Amino acid sequence: MKILFVLTSHDKLGETGKKTGFWVEEFAAPYYTLLDKGVEIIVATPKGGKAPIDPSSDTEDASTEDTKRFHNDAKAQDLINNTHKLAEMNPTDFDAVFYPGGHGPLWDLANDEHSITLIETFNKLEKPISFVCHAPAALKYVKGKNGESIVKGKKVTGFANSEEKAVDLVDVVPFLVEDMLQENGGQYSKKEDWAEYVVKDGNLITGQNPASSKLVAETLYNLLK
């Protein structure tokens, strides 16, 4: 089994002067969940090279067993520091794609033509496409087989407006994931803030927040088995 992980290349948190990127836990938890089951994982970003880690996710408060394992894992570090270019990835080489979140995807993956085409191709091939937290932002301009938004009529979740308010970034982000999914016709649902919550609709799997990342990976793996 071979799965493509797509991370953001974007590291600026709007006009705040602060840094962003991908959320470590949302990479590490799914990575080890799948790796330990024997899955081969390839990592790509829009720009290739080093994927930026969101500093907010790299603190003692945010650490988990998986993030600690990541920091002591030279091979995983190497994957993050030397990602492939998204434009060079071919969906026929993979069984599924998984997008970890962090705020970065709101700026680059939401608008990235290679990412949009990649997701559309995975979907046409009826392969699983999975996203967690802010990563459903990458679905903003993706079309389904009928030419309408890929989320139209689909059950979906993603980072809730109330969670964005809780981290005080509503006025910083270019759009809110919950609002975008609903505006595109998605049947959005959520649990309470920070609760583990994953929705599967056909080959589309979405998770609400960082706590949901491991369950997204498990749901993905079970769909591929």
N, C-alpha and C positions, 0 to 999 in steps of 0.2 A: 504494500500500500504506500502510495506517494502523495503527499499533500503539500500544496503551495501556501506558504504564509505570506501575506502582503502587509508591509508596514509603511507608515508615513515617512516622508523625507523632510517634512516641515517642522521647524524648531522655534518659530516666533509666535508668542501668544498675543496675537493682534497687535495693538499699539501700546501694550503695557510695558514693553521693554524687558519682559520676563521670557523665559524659555518654555517650550512645550516639546511634544514629540509623541512617542508611543508610551503606553502605560505598562511598566515592567511586568506586573502580575498578569496582565491580559495576554502577554506573550508567554511568560514562564509557565503558568499553570496549564494552558493547553499544550504547550510544547512538550512538557514532561509527561502529561497524561497520554499523549499520542506516542511519544518516543519510547516510553516504557512498554507499549503494546507492539513495538517493532515497526512503527511507521517511519518511513523516510521523509524528512522535512527539508524543503528548500525555501529560502527566504529571499524575497524581492522587495524593492522600493522603487518609486518613480525615478530617482536619480542614481540608484545603485550606490555602492560604497557603504559608509557607516550610517546606520539608522539612529536618529536622535532619541535618547531616552528622556521622557518628561521628568525633570528634577523632583517634582512633587510626588512622583511614584517611587522615588529612589531614596526614601527616608526610612528611619527606624520604625516610625509609626505605621508605614505602609508595607513593611516587610512581612513576608509569609515564608513558609518552608520552601516553596518553589522559588521565590525571589532569592532566598539565601543560597539555594542550590545553584541558581543561575550565576550568581556572583563568584562561585567557586568552580565554575565549569568553563574551562578554557575553550572547549569546542563550541559551546553555545555563544560565548563572547565573540569568537571568530566569525560565526554566522552573522551576528549583528553588525560587526565591524566591516564585513565584506559582502554585503548583500548584492544579489544579482539585479540587473536593470529590468524593470517591469516589461518594457517593450520587447525584451528578448525571450519572454516566457511564452510557452505554447501550451494551452489548456489540454491538448491531446496527450501531453506527457504526464498528466496528473489525474488522480482520482477525485480530487476535491480542492476547494480553495477556502482559506480561513483568513479573516481580517481582524486582528486585534485592534483595540481602540486607543484611547488617549485623545487629546484635543487636536493633534496634528491633522488627522484625516479631514476635519471640517474645512481646512484650507486647501489641501492638495488633492487627496484622493476623491473628494466630491466632484472635482472638475477635471480629473485626469483622463484624457481620451484613451490611453492605453488600459487604464483600470476599467473604464466603462466597457470597452470592447471585450476585455478579458472576462468580466462577469457575464456579459451577454453571451459570449461563446460557451462558457461553462454551463450556462442555463440552457442554451440550445442543445448541448450535448447531454442534457438532463443529469448533470453531475451536481453533487451538493455544493451549495454556496453558503458560507456561514460568517457571521459578524457578531461582535460583542461591543456593548457600551456606546461609544461614539462612532464606531466603525460603520454602522448602517448609513452614516453620512455618505459613504461611497456609492450608495444606491440612488442618490438624488436624481441623477440624469440617466439612469440605466433603464432601458426599455425591455419589456418582455417579448415573447414571440409574436404577440398581437400588435406590437408597435406602441402600446400604452405603457405607462410606468410599471416597472416590474413588481412593485408592491401593491398595485391597485387590486383591491379585493382580497389581498393576502393578510393572514394574521401575522402581525409583527410586534416586536418590542425594540427598545433601545434606551439610551440614557434619557431619563425623564426630565421634564421641565423643572419639576420640584427639586431634583438632584442638582441640576445646573444652578438653580437659585441657591441651594445649600452651599455650593462651592463659590458662589458670588461671581459667576462668569457670564450671566445672562446678557449683560451689556457689552461683553468682550467678543463673544463668538459670532461668526458671520450668520449663523442660523441655529435654531434649536432642533435637535434630532427628532424629538416627539412631534413637534409642529410639522416638520418637513414630511415625515412618514404619513401623517394624517392628511396633509395637503395633497399628497400624491395618491391618495385613495386607499392607504393601508388601514387595516383594522387593528389599530394600536391598542395594546393593553399593557398594564404594568402591575407590579406589586408595590408594597410600601418601599420607601427610599432605602437603598442599599441591600435589599433582600435578593436572594438568588432567584432568578426567573428567566426561563428560556422558552421560546415559542418555536415550534416547527410547523411549517406549512408546505407540504410537498418536499422539494429539494432545498427550500429556503429555511435556514436556522438563524435566529437572532436571540441575543442575550441582553438583559437590561443594563448591566453595570459590571464593574470589576469582579464582584462576588459571583457572577454568573459565568465567568470565562471557562472554568473547568467543566461545568455541566454542558456548555456549548460543545466543547471538544468531545465529551463522552457521547452526546447526542449525535454528533457527526460520525464518530467511529461506529456507533451502532447502526447508523444508516448505511454505512459502507460494508458492513460485515456480510 
